[in-house]
Amino acid sequence: MAFTLHITDSTNPKVLAFMEYVKSLDFVNVIEEEIVNYPTLSDQEIIDRVLITRQEIKEDKLITQEALIEKIKKW
C-alpha cells in the first residue's frame, strides 16, 4: 500500500507528534519529498494571455520556437 499525505502546517505540534509516531512504526517506510510550487496564472491572466495571443495571430506575428520558449519563461 502507498499513501500520500499533504500537510499544510508542518509546525503544528499535533502534526509533528503524528509524524514521529508514524516514523516509529517498524512496518512503515516514510519518504519525505519536497513540494515544488510551480507558478500559476489566475483565470483572468489566462484570459488576458489568450486575447493577446489571438490578436498576435490576427496580425500574423509569428515567432520561432526558441523565441517562444524565452517568452514563456517571462510569464
C-alpha distances in whole Angstrom, upper triangle without the diagonal:
4,7,10,13,17,19,23,25,24,27,26,27,24,22,23,22,19,18,20,18,15,16,18,15,15,11,10,11,12,13,16,18,21,21,24,26,28,32,32,35,36,37,40,40,38,41,44,42,43,46,47,46,47,51,50,50,53,55,54,52,50,48,47,43,44,45,43,40,42,43,39,39,41,39
4,7,10,13,16,20,22,21,24,24,24,22,19,20,21,17,16,18,17,13,14,17,15,15,12,10,10,10,11,13,14,17,18,21,23,25,28,28,32,33,34,37,37,35,38,41,39,40,43,44,43,45,48,47,47,50,52,51,49,47,45,44,40,41,42,40,37,39,40,36,35,38,36
4,7,10,13,16,18,17,21,21,21,19,16,18,18,15,13,16,16,12,14,16,15,16,13,11,11,10,11,12,13,16,16,19,21,23,26,26,29,30,31,35,35,33,36,39,38,38,42,42,41,43,46,46,46,49,51,50,48,47,45,44,40,40,42,39,36,38,38,35,34,36,34
4,7,10,13,15,15,18,18,20,18,15,16,18,14,13,16,16,13,14,17,16,18,16,13,12,10,10,10,10,13,12,15,17,19,22,23,26,27,28,32,31,30,33,36,34,35,39,39,38,41,43,43,43,46,48,47,45,44,42,41,37,38,39,36,33,35,35,32,31,33,31
4,6,10,12,11,15,15,16,14,11,13,15,12,10,14,14,12,13,17,16,19,17,14,13,11,11,10,11,12,12,15,16,19,22,22,25,26,28,31,31,30,33,35,34,35,39,39,39,41,44,44,44,47,48,48,46,45,43,42,39,39,40,37,34,35,36,32,31,33,31
4,6,9,10,13,13,16,14,11,13,16,13,12,16,17,14,16,19,19,22,21,17,16,13,13,11,10,11,9,13,13,16,19,19,22,23,25,28,27,27,30,32,31,33,36,36,36,38,41,41,41,44,46,46,44,42,41,40,37,37,37,34,32,33,33,29,28,30,27
4,6,6,10,10,12,11,8,10,13,11,10,14,15,14,15,18,19,22,21,18,17,14,14,11,12,12,11,14,14,18,20,20,23,24,26,29,28,29,32,33,33,34,37,38,38,40,43,43,44,46,48,48,46,44,43,42,39,39,39,36,34,35,34,31,30,31,29
4,6,9,9,13,12,10,12,15,14,13,17,18,17,18,22,23,26,25,22,21,17,17,14,14,13,11,13,13,16,18,19,21,21,24,26,26,27,30,31,31,33,35,36,36,39,41,41,42,45,46,46,44,43,41,41,38,38,38,35,33,33,33,29,28,29,27
4,5,6,9,10,8,10,13,13,12,15,17,17,18,21,22,25,25,22,21,18,18,15,15,14,13,16,15,19,21,21,24,24,27,29,29,30,33,34,34,36,38,39,39,42,44,44,45,48,49,49,47,46,44,44,41,40,40,38,35,36,35,32,30,31,29
4,6,8,9,6,7,10,11,10,12,14,14,15,18,20,23,23,19,19,15,15,12,13,12,13,16,16,20,22,23,26,27,29,32,31,32,35,36,36,38,41,41,41,44,46,46,47,50,51,51,48,47,45,45,42,41,41,39,36,36,36,33,31,32,30
4,6,9,7,7,10,12,11,13,15,16,17,19,21,24,25,22,22,18,18,15,16,16,16,19,19,23,24,26,28,29,32,34,33,34,37,38,38,40,43,43,43,46,48,48,49,52,53,53,51,50,48,47,44,43,43,41,39,38,38,36,33,34,33
4,5,5,6,9,10,11,12,14,15,17,19,21,24,25,22,22,19,20,17,18,18,18,21,21,25,26,27,30,30,32,35,34,35,38,39,39,42,44,44,45,48,49,50,51,54,55,55,53,52,50,50,47,46,46,44,41,41,41,38,36,36,35
4,5,5,6,8,10,11,12,14,15,17,19,22,24,21,21,19,20,18,20,20,21,24,24,28,30,31,34,33,36,38,38,39,42,43,43,45,48,48,49,51,53,53,55,57,58,58,56,55,53,53,50,49,49,47,44,44,44,41,39,40,38
4,5,5,6,9,10,11,12,14,15,17,21,22,19,20,18,19,18,20,21,21,24,25,28,30,31,34,33,36,38,38,39,42,43,43,45,48,48,49,51,53,53,54,57,58,59,56,55,54,53,50,49,50,47,45,45,45,42,40,41,39
4,5,5,6,9,10,10,12,14,16,19,20,17,17,14,16,14,16,17,17,21,21,25,27,28,31,31,33,36,36,36,39,41,40,42,45,46,46,48,50,50,51,54,55,55,53,52,50,50,47,46,46,44,41,42,42,38,37,38,36
4,5,5,6,9,10,11,12,15,18,19,16,17,14,15,13,16,17,18,21,22,26,28,30,33,33,36,38,38,38,42,43,42,44,47,47,48,50,52,52,53,56,57,57,55,53,51,51,47,46,47,45,42,42,43,39,37,38,37
4,5,5,6,9,10,11,13,16,18,16,17,14,17,16,19,20,21,25,26,29,32,33,36,36,39,41,41,42,45,46,46,47,50,51,51,53,55,55,56,59,60,60,58,57,55,54,51,50,50,48,45,46,46,43,41,42,41
4,5,5,6,9,10,11,15,16,13,14,12,15,14,17,19,20,23,25,28,31,32,35,35,37,40,40,40,43,45,44,46,49,49,49,51,54,54,55,57,59,59,56,55,53,52,49,48,49,47,44,45,45,42,40,41,40
4,5,5,6,9,10,13,14,11,12,9,11,11,14,16,17,21,22,26,29,30,33,34,36,39,38,39,42,43,43,44,47,48,47,50,52,52,53,56,57,57,54,53,51,50,46,46,47,44,41,42,43,39,37,39,38
4,5,5,6,9,12,14,12,12,10,13,13,16,18,20,24,25,29,32,33,37,37,40,42,42,42,45,47,46,48,51,51,51,53,56,55,56,59,60,60,57,56,54,53,49,48,49,47,44,45,45,42,40,42,40
4,5,5,7,10,12,10,12,11,14,15,18,21,22,26,28,31,34,35,38,39,41,44,44,44,47,48,48,49,52,53,52,55,57,57,58,61,62,62,59,58,56,55,51,51,52,49,46,47,48,44,43,44,43
4,5,6,9,9,7,9,8,11,12,16,18,20,24,26,29,32,33,36,37,39,42,42,41,45,46,46,47,50,51,50,52,55,55,55,58,60,59,57,55,53,52,48,48,49,47,44,45,45,42,40,42,41
4,6,8,9,7,7,6,10,11,15,17,19,23,25,29,32,33,37,38,40,43,42,42,45,47,46,47,51,51,50,53,55,55,55,59,60,59,57,55,53,51,48,47,48,46,43,44,45,42,40,42,40
4,6,9,8,9,10,13,15,18,21,23,27,29,33,36,37,41,42,44,47,46,46,49,51,50,51,54,55,54,57,59,59,59,62,64,63,61,59,56,55,51,51,52,50,47,48,49,45,43,45,44
4,6,6,8,10,14,16,19,22,24,28,30,33,37,38,41,42,44,47,47,46,49,51,50,51,55,55,54,57,59,59,59,62,64,63,61,59,57,55,52,51,53,50,47,48,49,46,44,46,45
4,6,8,10,14,17,20,23,26,29,32,35,38,40,43,44,46,49,48,48,51,53,52,53,56,57,56,58,61,60,60,63,65,64,62,60,57,56,52,51,53,51,48,49,50,47,45,48,47
4,7,10,13,16,19,23,25,28,31,33,37,38,41,43,44,48,47,46,49,51,50,51,54,55,54,56,59,58,58,61,63,62,60,58,56,54,50,50,52,49,46,48,49,45,44,46,45
4,6,10,13,16,19,21,24,27,30,33,34,38,39,41,44,43,42,46,48,46,47,51,51,50,52,55,55,55,58,60,59,57,54,52,51,47,47,48,46,43,44,45,42,41,43,42
4,7,10,13,16,19,22,25,27,31,32,36,37,39,43,42,41,44,46,44,45,49,49,48,50,53,52,53,56,57,56,54,52,49,48,44,44,45,43,40,41,43,39,38,40,39
4,6,10,13,15,19,21,24,28,29,33,34,36,40,38,38,41,43,41,43,46,46,45,48,51,50,50,53,55,54,52,50,47,46,42,41,43,41,38,39,40,37,35,37,36
4,6,10,12,16,19,21,25,27,30,32,34,37,36,35,39,40,39,40,43,43,42,45,48,47,47,50,51,50,48,46,44,42,38,38,39,37,34,35,36,33,31,34,33
4,7,9,13,16,19,22,24,28,29,32,35,33,33,37,38,36,38,41,41,40,43,46,45,45,49,50,49,46,44,42,41,37,36,37,36,32,33,34,31,29,31,30
4,6,9,12,15,19,21,24,26,29,32,30,30,33,35,33,34,38,38,37,40,42,41,42,45,46,45,43,41,38,37,33,32,34,32,28,29,30,27,25,27,27
4,6,10,12,16,18,22,24,27,29,27,27,31,32,30,32,35,35,34,37,40,39,40,43,44,43,40,39,36,35,31,30,31,30,26,27,28,25,23,24,24
4,6,9,13,15,18,20,23,26,24,24,28,29,27,29,32,32,31,34,36,36,37,40,41,40,38,36,34,33,30,29,30,27,24,25,26,22,20,22,21
4,6,10,12,16,18,21,23,21,21,25,26,24,26,29,29,28,31,33,32,33,37,37,37,34,33,30,29,26,25,26,24,21,21,22,19,17,19,17
4,6,9,12,15,18,20,18,18,22,23,21,23,26,26,26,29,31,30,31,34,35,35,32,31,29,29,26,25,25,23,20,20,20,17,15,17,15
4,6,10,13,16,18,15,15,19,20,18,20,23,23,22,25,27,26,28,31,32,31,29,27,25,25,22,21,21,19,16,17,17,13,12,14,12
4,7,10,13,15,12,13,16,17,15,18,20,20,20,23,25,24,25,28,29,29,26,26,24,24,21,21,20,18,16,16,15,12,11,11,9
4,7,10,12,9,9,13,14,13,15,18,18,18,21,23,22,24,26,27,28,25,25,24,24,22,22,21,18,17,17,15,12,12,12,9
4,7,8,6,6,10,10,10,12,14,15,15,18,20,20,21,24,25,25,23,23,22,24,22,22,21,18,17,17,15,12,13,12,9
4,5,5,6,9,10,11,12,14,15,17,18,20,21,23,25,26,27,25,26,25,27,25,25,24,21,20,21,18,16,17,16,12
4,5,5,6,9,10,11,12,14,15,17,19,20,21,23,25,26,25,25,25,27,25,26,25,21,22,22,19,17,19,18,14
4,5,5,6,9,10,11,12,14,15,17,18,20,21,23,24,23,24,24,27,25,26,24,21,22,22,19,17,19,17,14
4,5,5,6,9,10,11,12,14,15,16,18,20,21,22,21,22,21,23,22,23,21,18,18,18,15,14,15,13,10
4,5,5,6,9,10,10,12,14,15,16,18,20,21,20,20,20,22,20,22,20,17,17,18,15,13,15,14,10
4,5,5,6,9,10,11,12,14,15,17,19,20,19,20,21,23,22,24,22,18,20,21,17,16,18,17,13
4,5,5,6,9,10,11,12,14,16,17,19,17,19,19,22,21,23,20,17,19,19,15,14,17,15,12
4,5,5,6,9,10,11,12,14,15,16,15,16,16,18,18,19,16,14,15,16,12,11,14,12,9
4,5,5,6,9,10,10,12,14,15,14,15,16,18,18,20,18,15,16,18,14,13,16,16,13
4,5,5,6,9,10,11,12,14,14,15,17,20,20,22,19,17,19,20,16,16,19,17,15
4,6,5,6,9,10,11,12,11,13,14,17,18,19,16,14,17,17,13,13,16,15,13
4,5,5,6,9,10,10,9,10,12,15,15,17,14,12,15,15,12,12,16,15,13
4,5,5,6,9,10,10,12,14,17,17,20,17,15,18,19,16,16,19,19,17
4,5,5,6,9,9,11,14,17,19,21,18,16,19,20,16,17,20,19,17
4,5,5,6,5,8,10,14,15,17,14,13,16,17,14,15,18,17,16
4,5,5,6,7,10,14,15,18,15,13,17,18,15,16,20,19,18
4,5,8,10,14,17,19,21,19,17,21,22,19,20,23,22,21
4,5,9,12,16,18,20,17,17,20,21,18,20,23,22,21
4,6,10,13,15,18,15,15,19,19,17,19,22,22,21
4,7,10,13,15,12,12,16,16,14,16,19,18,18
4,7,10,12,10,9,13,14,12,14,17,18,18
4,7,8,6,6,10,11,10,12,15,15,16
4,5,5,6,9,10,11,12,14,16,17
4,5,5,6,9,10,10,13,15,16
4,5,5,6,9,10,11,13,15
4,5,5,6,9,10,11,13
4,5,5,6,9,10,11
4,5,5,6,9,10
4,5,5,7,9
4,5,5,7
4,5,5
4,6
4
